[in-house]
């Protein structure tokens, strides 16, 4: 089970190279505390993505699964997951990579940013 989780985590890291680079930059540059400006800017750019994160989480999936089980049409859930939730997830991941890329550029090109 641990090997499966490790593989899953590695796949997530491969799908988010800009986020991984951002994390590396932040960990190496700010060992003790993140600058307030970086936190404020990061929060502002990520806040619009939170509604999508909430949509693709477990609760939405379970609610819709139970709705379709209740009406006797559980097969609909799989189409809902594939054609509604997965595109939202893909959009959210792409947007997160763009946000991460923005901060990688900002931190790489402006060494005084956030200080």
N, C-alpha and C positions, 0 to 999 in steps of 0.2 A: 504494500500500500504506500509506503514511504517513497519507493522508486517511482510510482505513478504520480505522486504529488510533485516530486522533484522534476520529472519530465514535463508536467503541466506548467510548473513555474518557469522552467527554461523556455518553453514555447511562448509563454507570455512575454518574457524578456526579449526574445527574438522578434516578436511582433511590435515591440515598442522601443526601437533603437534610440530615438531622440529623447524619450523619457529616461532611458538608462543613462544616456550621456549627461542629461541634466542632473540626475541624481548623483552621478560621479563628480561633476563639477561642484555641486552644492556641498557634498560631504567633504571634499578636499579643501574647499575655500572657507567654509563656515563650520568649523569643528565644534564650537561651543553654542552659538546661537545664530539663528537666521536673522538677517536685517529686516526690520519692520516693513520697509518699502517693498522688498521682495515678497514678503508674505501678503501684503495688501494687493500688489499687482497680480500675483499668482491666483489669489482667491477671486479677484474680479474677473480674470480671464477664464477661470474654471467654473464659476457659479452658473453660467448658462448651461453647462453640461450636466449639472446635478439632476435636473428633471429627467434627462435621458437615463442616467444611472439608476434613478429610482424606478423607472419604467421597466428596465430589463432585470431587475432583481427578483429574488425568489418569490416575494409576495404576489407580484403581478402574475407570475407564471402559475402559482398555485390557485389563485382566485379564478383565473380563466380556465384552468384545468377542471376545477370543481364545477364551474358553471356548465361546461360542456359535458361533464359526467352527469350532472343533475338533469340535463335535458336529453341525456342518452345519446350524445354525439361526441364521444371522446376523440375521434379521429380528427375533428376540427382543430383540436389543440395543436397538433403537429404542424398544420398549415399556418396557424397563428404564430407559432414559435418560429418557423422557417421564414415566413413572408412578412411578418410584422416586427417581431422582436429582434431577429438577427440583423435585418437592415438597420434598425436603430442602433444596435451594438456596433456594427461596422462604422456607421456614421460617427458615433461617439468616440471610437478608438482613433479614427482619422483626425477628428477635431483635436483630440488630446495630443496627438503627435504634432499637430501644427502649433498648439500652445507650447508644448515642450520645446519645439524648434525655435520659437520666438525667444524663449528664455535662454536657450543655449546660445543663440546669436547675441542676445543682450549681454549675457555674462562673459562671453568670449571677446566681444568687441569693445566693451566698456568695463574695464577692470574696477572702476570706482562705483559701479552700479550697486546700489543698496547700502553703501557704507556711509 
